Amino acid sequence: MKLLYFARLRERLGLGEESVELPPGVASVAQLRAWLASRGGEWADALQDRSVRIAVNQDMATADTPVTDADEVAFFPPVTGG
């Protein structure tokens, strides 16, 4: 699975993308978020923020959206503008 991190998440986590293999039992966006947050430190702080949006294969996702090792998952903070 390819993971992408945008904007302040990229800055906070210190990387823009990474490749991971999903562990057994991780099959949804909510489970992926929890697994990544279990890394602790900045990961826990950044990914437990419910304002962080998630897209799977460039489509907005919900907590129950399924994920597989073949997916691209993007994490990004809400966008503000004016």
Order of alpha helices (4+ residues) and beta strands (2+ residues): beta-alpha-beta-alpha-alpha-beta-beta-beta
